[in-house]
Amino acid sequence: MNTEQEIEHVNCLIIGSGPAGYTAAIYAARADLKPVLYTGMEMGGQLTQTTDVDNFPGYPNGILGPEMMEDFRKQAERFGTQIRFGYVSSVDFSSLPHKVVIDDIKTITADTVIIATGAKAKWLGLPSEQQYNGFGVSACAVCDGFFFKEKNVAIVGAGDTAAEEATYLAKLCKKVYMLVRRDEFRASKAMVHRVLNTPNIEVLYNTETVEILGDGKTVNGVKVLNNTTQQESTLDVDGFFVAIGHKPNTDIFKGWLDMDETGYLKTVSGTSKTNIEGVFACGDVQDNQYRQAITAAGSGCMAALDAERYLAAKHDTVNA
């Protein structure tokens, strides 16, 4: 294969195709940066695994996650974004322009790189969990808690996120069972205090999930095991929430970009700038706090504007 076909130069390369990546593409395209976006293996990101999205402004009747991402994609393409299916296999940020290898075979050199590779929820690994994912099983209480108003739900986890989501659910749901695998929380004292002082949260310590039960369409219970007594029991619940953490998709950036202890990319406060000149990060790959489609979209806008300003400043410097 000849070298011209293997190496391509672009102004703005966007990696990832969730709300952050597509919004970055819309803004970058309108700024005439002629962005090229690689979707990754999960085109549309986490929202393609979601059913109803009711909390994104502009959709008064709600919308299915995959449909919403299709709308985002069409809008990005309308302004001239080149959207390509493929994954990034390696990067080299040691010099400008940056080098990014796609599918192990094609090298892109880019003046700016916007990383929007997102994060994945950690799951328990039960077949029934995947069977009912989106039909009573969720990894986002803020996204899906509303659907379980005045119903009984269970949430598994013992950290700050689990504690916060349990108290959020308690405001909406009749009863919240909190399943903690050990005999204590990992959450901060303040969060534990909040959980223990919420009357409709029942904490079940030393408790593991055996199987999520359902009628083939939706969840109607969960079988649990007390790992001290080895006794199994069934909880009548309509919803099952998993809050055992998220893993950001940042493995290929290790050694190049600053990350926190769990792998989230660090950005300069109030911006999308990373520690490498011309590389920007947006969405769930750098947000371990909010993890919402609307905040991801907002930070995608920031990344495109940061990239545009960076390129304009470089252009002015060259001309000067």
WODASUL-V675304 format. One record per residue. N is the residue number from 1. PSI is psi in radians with two decimals (NA if undefined). NEAR is the number of other ideal C-beta (glycine too) atoms within 8 Angstrom. Layout:
n: [N/N]
psi: [PSI/PSI]
near: [NEAR/NEAR]
This chain:
n: [1/2/3/4/5/6/7/8/9/10/11/12/13/14/15/16/17/18/19/20/21/22/23/24/25/26/27/28/29/30/31/32/33/34/35/36/37/38/39/40/41/42/43/44/45/46/47/48/49/50/51/52/53/54/55/56/57/58/59/60/61/62/63/64/65/66/67/68/69/70/71/72/73/74/75/76/77/78/79/80/81/82/83/84/85/86/87/88/89/90/91/92/93/94/95/96/97/98/99/100/101/102/103/104/105/106/107/108/109/110/111/112/113/114/115/116/117/118/119/120/121/122/123/124/125/126/127/128/129/130/131/132/133/134/135/136/137/138/139/140/141/142/143/144/145/146/147/148/149/150/151/152/153/154/155/156/157/158/159/160/161/162/163/164/165/166/167/168/169/170/171/172/173/174/175/176/177/178/179/180/181/182/183/184/185/186/187/188/189/190/191/192/193/194/195/196/197/198/199/200/201/202/203/204/205/206/207/208/209/210/211/212/213/214/215/216/217/218/219/220/221/222/223/224/225/226/227/228/229/230/231/232/233/234/235/236/237/238/239/240/241/242/243/244/245/246/247/248/249/250/251/252/253/254/255/256/257/258/259/260/261/262/263/264/265/266/267/268/269/270/271/272/273/274/275/276/277/278/279/280/281/282/283/284/285/286/287/288/289/290/291/292/293/294/295/296/297/298/299/300/301/302/303/304/305/306/307/308/309/310/311/312/313/314/315/316/317/318/319/320]
psi: [2.45/2.73/-0.60/-0.61/-0.43/-0.46/2.31/2.46/2.39/2.72/-0.80/2.04/2.22/2.25/1.90/2.59/0.57/-2.85/-0.63/-0.88/-0.79/-0.68/-0.73/-0.71/-0.72/-0.85/-0.69/-0.69/-0.72/-0.40/0.12/0.59/-0.07/1.00/2.57/2.21/2.23/2.26/-0.43/3.10/-0.38/1.49/2.12/-0.20/-2.73/-0.51/-0.33/-0.24/0.08/2.60/-1.76/2.29/1.95/-0.08/0.27/2.14/2.51/-0.15/1.38/-0.46/0.17/2.97/2.65/2.47/-0.88/-0.64/-0.70/-0.75/-0.52/-0.70/-0.78/-0.78/-0.81/-0.69/-0.71/-0.72/-0.59/-0.57/0.11/0.15/2.34/1.99/2.16/2.46/2.23/2.88/2.69/2.15/-0.44/2.81/2.73/1.80/0.42/-0.34/2.91/2.48/2.80/2.59/2.29/2.22/2.27/2.28/0.50/0.04/-0.54/2.34/2.24/2.29/2.36/2.38/-0.61/2.55/2.22/2.07/2.10/0.84/-0.10/-2.87/2.79/2.40/2.47/2.38/2.90/-0.44/0.31/2.41/-0.68/-0.47/-0.77/-0.60/-0.69/0.23/2.08/-0.11/0.73/-0.35/2.32/2.70/0.30/1.77/-0.68/-0.63/-0.76/-0.08/-0.62/-0.57/-0.14/0.50/2.27/0.36/2.96/2.37/2.85/2.58/2.36/2.33/2.82/0.06/-3.01/-0.73/-0.78/-0.75/-0.75/-0.73/-0.59/-0.76/-0.56/-0.82/-0.60/-0.46/-0.39/-0.63/2.75/-0.81/2.43/2.07/2.19/2.05/1.97/2.14/-0.57/-2.97/0.24/2.86/2.80/-0.14/2.85/2.77/-0.68/-0.74/-0.68/-0.75/-0.73/-0.75/-0.86/-0.32/0.25/1.93/-0.54/0.26/2.19/2.03/2.21/1.81/2.87/0.66/2.25/2.61/2.20/-0.83/2.50/2.25/2.59/3.09/0.26/-0.34/-0.82/2.86/2.43/0.15/3.01/2.31/2.23/2.79/2.25/1.97/0.01/-0.82/-0.23/0.35/2.31/2.59/2.91/2.32/2.32/1.83/2.71/-0.22/2.58/2.07/2.34/2.12/1.02/0.29/2.97/2.70/1.99/2.57/1.35/0.14/-0.70/-0.21/0.01/2.36/-0.24/-0.83/2.53/2.35/2.80/-3.07/-0.35/0.02/0.03/2.40/2.42/2.33/2.69/2.27/2.29/0.06/-3.13/0.18/2.34/-3.01/-0.14/2.26/2.27/0.06/2.21/2.64/2.46/2.80/-2.77/-0.26/-0.35/0.11/1.80/0.18/-0.92/-0.85/0.81/2.69/-0.68/-0.66/-0.59/-0.77/-0.75/-0.75/-0.43/-0.71/-0.80/-0.76/-0.74/-0.73/-0.70/-0.72/-0.74/-0.79/-0.65/-0.81/-0.67/-0.73/-0.69/-0.70/-0.77/-0.69/-0.75/-0.79/-0.60/NA]
near: [3/5/5/5/5/9/9/7/7/12/9/17/15/16/14/18/16/17/15/18/18/17/15/18/17/14/13/16/14/7/9/5/13/10/17/12/17/15/13/14/5/9/10/13/14/12/14/11/7/12/6/9/14/7/8/10/4/4/10/4/4/7/11/9/14/10/8/14/17/9/9/12/12/8/10/14/9/6/10/7/14/8/11/9/6/10/8/13/8/8/12/8/10/3/5/6/9/16/10/15/13/14/8/6/6/10/10/14/11/14/11/14/15/20/16/19/11/15/13/8/10/8/10/8/4/10/5/10/14/8/8/14/9/8/10/12/13/13/8/9/13/9/10/11/13/8/7/12/7/5/10/13/15/14/17/14/15/11/12/9/9/15/17/9/15/16/12/11/15/11/6/10/16/6/8/15/13/16/13/14/9/7/6/7/10/6/11/6/5/6/12/11/8/10/15/8/6/11/4/9/13/8/8/11/8/10/12/8/14/7/8/16/10/14/5/3/5/9/15/10/11/13/12/14/11/12/8/6/4/7/6/9/7/9/10/6/14/10/16/17/17/15/14/10/10/11/9/16/11/13/6/8/11/8/3/7/15/6/13/7/4/9/9/13/14/10/11/6/4/3/8/13/7/14/5/9/5/13/12/15/15/17/16/13/18/14/12/9/4/5/11/9/11/10/10/19/12/9/14/20/11/11/16/19/10/12/16/12/8/11/13/8/8/9/8/8/7/6/5/4]
